[in-house]
Amino acid sequence: MTRRVTLEEVARAAGVSRATVSRVVNGVTSVDENIRQAVEEAISNTGYLPNLAARSLVTRRADAVALVLPDEDRVLGDPFFGRVVRGVMTVTAPAGLHLVLTTTGVGTGDQVLSDLKRGRLDGVILIHTSPADPLPGRLLDGHFPVVLSARPSVPLPITYVDVHQTAGASLAARHLRYAGRSRLATIAGPQDSPAGQDRLRGFRDAVGDDVPWVEGDFTLPSGAAAMSRLLAEHPDVDGVFVASDLMARGALPVLRRAGRRVPEDVAIVGFDDSRAALDCDPPLTTVRQPTEEMAAEMARLLVRQIEHPETPVAAVIFQPTLVVRHST
């Protein structure tokens, strides 16, 4: 077996004390820069690997954060969440943080809170919690570092990152109008979520409160069901804003089976600019939210809270853009 290099050996190689090496390994910032460089070079030359368990006793850090995603069926069926994971990892991996993935379900909140209390986690990023989910409030009550992926469903003093949802829906409305469509409708997201509410409100603010709409739940089957209902109730519709690309992907075959050509008869605009937009036939015009950049910002905000517990609550809002393809 390969022998483990000790702190004493690193200290001899660097020409410093064992205590100095320990301070460098544990991230103490008051070490002279020249000494720090000498120690880091000695660590590299000797192949020293820190004892993470011992280090955590000193730093009181687990060097691990949790990313709590929606239920497993949604995660596996929606490419949006893979982009979130990639974005978060662009920050956590270089920072030396282990990313623990989990999905909401029975006992998830209790497990996350237990891991935080026991020092197994340093903080949490929550993606798309429901209004009934008590976990955000419980994390705040425990004074644990936490970042939410969207505006909270109920008023909470919590840091979050979001896209300007209403502005994105307004972009979709203006584009459909510019394309000459006059009989507009929308397939909205779930109205118990801030994103669903804001995208509907932004579209209605742009085209009028009397615009026809049908509610979906951001899944492919709900997009198909909503489009069937929309065509049954408003067969003359010629432009539809669908509040997620995945729902739009479900809606397009329904239009095709009804003999409605896209974009000749009905123009379609989605939301997200996810992989689902490119998998559509035809490729989908959509409102782009910069998912990877937003996820990376969530991770940066969480790291800041972990390192500086007194960091004030913040809301970071990204601006959407329109990506025009062949569905309009």
N, C-alpha and C positions, 0 to 999 in steps of 0.2 A: 504494500500500500504506500502511496505517496505521503511523505511526512508533511504535516502542516507547519508552515512558517510562523514563527512567534513574533510578538511585538518587540521582544528584546533583540532579535536578529535584525529587524527593520531598523531599530534604534542604532545598533552598531554600524550598519551600512550607511546610515544618514549622518552619523556622528552627533547624535542628540540623545536626550534621555528618553526612557520608555514613556514617561508622562507626556512628553511633547508629541511623540508619535500618537498616543491615545487621543490627545486633543485634536490633532489633524484628522484622524480617522472619524472622530465624532462631530466634525464640522464646527469646532470652536473658531469664531471669526477673529479673535484677537492675536492669533499666531502671526509672527513676522512673515511677510511674503516670501523672502528668500529661504527661510527655514521650511516653510510649507512646501516650496518647490523641491527642496532637497529630500524631504520626507516622501513626497509623492513619487519622486524618481526612485527612491529606495524601495518603495512598495512595488513599483513596476518591475524593478530589477530582480527582486526576491520572489515575486509571485505571491505576495501576502494576500490572503483573503480574510476580511474581518469576520469575527464571530458575531453574527447578526443578533443572536439571543442576548449576548453580553452587551452589544451596542445598544439594544433597545432599553436595557436597564438604565443606561446612562442618558440617552436622548429622550426616553419616554415616548418613542415613536415606533410604530409598527412598520413604517414604510410600505403601507398597503392602503388602498382606498377601494370602496365598493361603488360599482355602477349598477344601479337598480333599474332594470328595464321592465316593460309591461309583461303581461302573461306570455308564456312560451309560444303559443300559437301565433300571436301577433308578431313576435320577434322573428320567428322563422319565415313568416309569410310576407314581410315587408322589408325591402332592401334599405329603407331609411335607417334602420337601427344598426346595420353593419357600418354605415357611414359615420354614425355617432361613435361607435367603438373605435374606428380608425382615427377620428379626430381627437378623442380623449387620449389615445395612446401616443399621439405625437408629442404630448406634454408629459405624460406619466412615465413613459419609458426612459427618455433622457434624464428625468429627475430621479431615476432609480426607484420608482414606486411600483409595487405590484398592483395590477388591476384585477379585482375580484368581481366577476360578473354574476349577477343573480337576477331572477325575475320575480315579479310580485306574485304572491300566493299566500296560502294559509301559513302563518308563522314567519313569513319573511321579515316583517318589521321587528318582531321579537328577537330574531336571530341577529339582525343588523345591530340593534341596540345592545345586545349582549356582547357582540364582538367589539363594539366601540368601548363599552365599559370595561372589558377585560384587556383592552389595549391591543387587540388583534387587528383593528382598523383605525386609521387616523381621520377619516372623513367619508362623506357619501355624496355622490351625484345621483339625483333622482330624475328619471325620465317619465314624463306624462303620468303623473299620479292622478287618480280620480278624486272628485270632491269629497267622497266618503273616506278616503285614505287618511288615517290619523298619523301616519309616519312623519310627515313634515313637521307637524306640531310637536310630536314627541321628541324629535331631534332638536328642535329649538328649545324645548323645556330642559333638555339635558345639556344645552350649551355645546353641542357637537358641531364641527364644521360641516356645512351642507350647502349644496348649490342645486337649484331646481332648473329644469330645462325649459320652462315656460312660465308665463305669469301665473301665480297661484290661483286656484279656483276660488279660494276665500282669502280675504285680506290677512296677510302674515308678514312679519318683519323678516323676510328671507331673501337671500341673494338669488337672482335668477338671470337667465339669458334667454332672449326670445328674438323672433323676427317681427317686424312691424306688420302684423297680420292684416289689419284693415287696409293698409296701404297696398299690400299685395293683391288683395281682392279687388281694390279699386283699379289697379293696373289691368287685371283681367277684364273688368267691365269696360274700361276705355278701349282696350284692344278689340273687343267684340263689336263695340259701336263703330270703331274706325273701319272694321272689316265689313260694315254695312248691314250688320244684323240688328233687327228691331224687335223680334219676339224672343226675349231673353228669359232664361231660367237658371236655377242653380241647384246642384246636388250638394247640400251642406254637410259639414261634419257633425259629430255628436254634440248636441246642445247642452250637455253637462260638462263640456270641456271648454276652457278659454279659447283655444284655437278654433274650435267649431263655431263658437259664438262670434268671435271677432271676424272670421272670414265671411260669415253670413252678413254681419252688420256692415262690413266694408263694401260688400257687393250691393246691398240694399241701399246704402247711402249714396252710391254712385248711380243706380238705375231706378230707384223708387221702392218704397215699402211694399207695393203691390206685386212685386216680381214673384212668379211662382217658384216654390222651392220644396224639395223633398229631403228628408234627413237620412244620412248614411252614418256609418261608424268607422270610416277610414279604411275599411277592408274591401277587397275585390268583390266578394259576393254582394255586399251592401250596395256597391256601385251599380251592379247589374240590376238588382231589385229596384233601386231608386230610379234608374233610367226607364225601366218598364212602366213604373207607375207614372213617371213624368210624361211619357209618350201617350199613355192611356188618358191622362187628364188634360194634356195640352199638346195635341198632335201637330199643331202648327209651329212649334218651337223651332227657331233656326240658329240659336246660339246658347251654349250651356257652359257655365263655369262650374267645374267639378272640384271640390275642396281638397282633393288629394289625387296624386297621379295613380295610385293603386285603385281608387274608386273609378277613375276615368278608364283605366285598362279594363275594368269589369263592365263599364257602360258601353264601350265601343262595339263589341259584338252584338249587343242588343239593338243598337241602331242599324247595324248591317242586316240583321235578320228582319228588321222592320222595313227594309228597303230604303233606308235613309243614308245617303252618301255623306262621308266626312272628307273634306269640308264643304262640298258643293251644296248639300242640303242643310247640314247642321255643322256649325263650327264649335270646336271643343277646346277649352283651356283648362289645364290642371293646376296643381299647386305642389311644390316640393323640388321639382327637377331631379327626381330620383331615377334609378335605373329603369323603373317601370315606365317612365316617359319614353325612353328609347325602345322599349319592348312593345309599345303600342303600334298598331297598324291603322292609320299612318302614325309616324312619330309625333309625339304630343307637344303642342305649344303649352308652356307652363310657366308659372311664377316660381322663380328660383329662390330658395332660401339657402344661404351658404352653410350647409349642415356641418361639414368638417370644421370650418372655422369657428362656428358657434360652439361645437363640442370642445374644441381646443380651448376656447375662452372659459367654458365651464371648468375645465381642469385647472387652468391658470388661477381662476378665482378661488378654487378649493385649496390649491397649494398655498395661496396667499393667506387664507384663513388658518390653515394648519400652522404655518410659520409665524403668523402674527394674529393671535386670537382676538385682538381688539379691533381688527379690521371692520369698518362699518359696512352695513348692508348696502348692496349695490344692485342696480338693474341695468343690464347691458342689452341694448336693442339694435339689431342689425337691420339694414335696409334690403328689401327684396328687389329683384330685377326680373324682367320678362324675357324669356327665351322663346323665340318664334320658330316653330317648325311647320309641319305640313297639315296639322289638324285645324288650321284657321286660314 
